[in-house]
Amino acid sequence: MKTRHALFASVLTSGLVASAAAHAVMGGAGLGADGRSVELSESPISRQVRQLVADALVIPLSEVTPLSSLASDLGADSIDCVELVMKVEQTFGIDISEDAAEKVIVVADLIRLAETLPRKM
């Protein structure tokens, strides 16, 4: 059984890991394993997807993070979401299934699809 100290350390560490992971997706500084600040960069696909979302919803790019909910954080309605999925398909030359499209909730979902689905020939 974990002591309170070990449990607290575990929660703190997972929070740092989550924070570093979020920074890694969106770029910026994060924390390395030793607790020192590390400069992390955003992938070109992540940046492009975030820009597509910002342009489509007419909001500043700075408001669009990978963890932003399309609906509740960014104000996208169902039509906006369908149009975003179609724009990602067109921009990256991919096909997104209806099942996958229905599971898009946060910007990171669109980024993941753009990064992992095979390109059309």
Secondary structure in CASP SS format (residue, H / E / C, confidence):
PFRMAT SS
TARGET T0000
AUTHOR 0000-0000-0000
METHOD secondary structure of the structure
MODEL  1
M C 1.00
K C 1.00
T C 1.00
R H 1.00
H H 1.00
A H 1.00
L H 1.00
F H 1.00
A H 1.00
S H 1.00
V H 1.00
L H 1.00
T H 1.00
S H 1.00
G H 1.00
L H 1.00
V H 1.00
A H 1.00
S H 1.00
A H 1.00
A H 1.00
A H 1.00
H H 1.00
A H 1.00
V H 1.00
M H 1.00
G C 1.00
G E 1.00
A E 1.00
G E 1.00
L E 1.00
G C 1.00
A C 1.00
D C 1.00
G C 1.00
R C 1.00
S E 1.00
V E 1.00
E E 1.00
L E 1.00
S C 1.00
E C 1.00
S C 1.00
P H 1.00
I H 1.00
S H 1.00
R H 1.00
Q H 1.00
V H 1.00
R H 1.00
Q H 1.00
L H 1.00
V H 1.00
A H 1.00
D H 1.00
A H 1.00
L H 1.00
V C 1.00
I C 1.00
P C 1.00
L H 1.00
S H 1.00
E H 1.00
V C 1.00
T C 1.00
P C 1.00
L C 1.00
S C 1.00
S E 1.00
L C 1.00
A C 1.00
S C 1.00
D C 1.00
L C 1.00
G C 1.00
A C 1.00
D C 1.00
S H 1.00
I H 1.00
D H 1.00
C H 1.00
V H 1.00
E H 1.00
L H 1.00
V H 1.00
M H 1.00
K H 1.00
V H 1.00
E H 1.00
Q H 1.00
T H 1.00
F H 1.00
G C 1.00
I C 1.00
D C 1.00
I C 1.00
S C 1.00
E H 1.00
D H 1.00
A H 1.00
A H 1.00
E H 1.00
K C 1.00
V C 1.00
I C 1.00
V E 1.00
V H 1.00
A H 1.00
D H 1.00
L H 1.00
I H 1.00
R H 1.00
L H 1.00
A H 1.00
E H 1.00
T H 1.00
L C 1.00
P C 1.00
R C 1.00
K C 1.00
M C 1.00
END
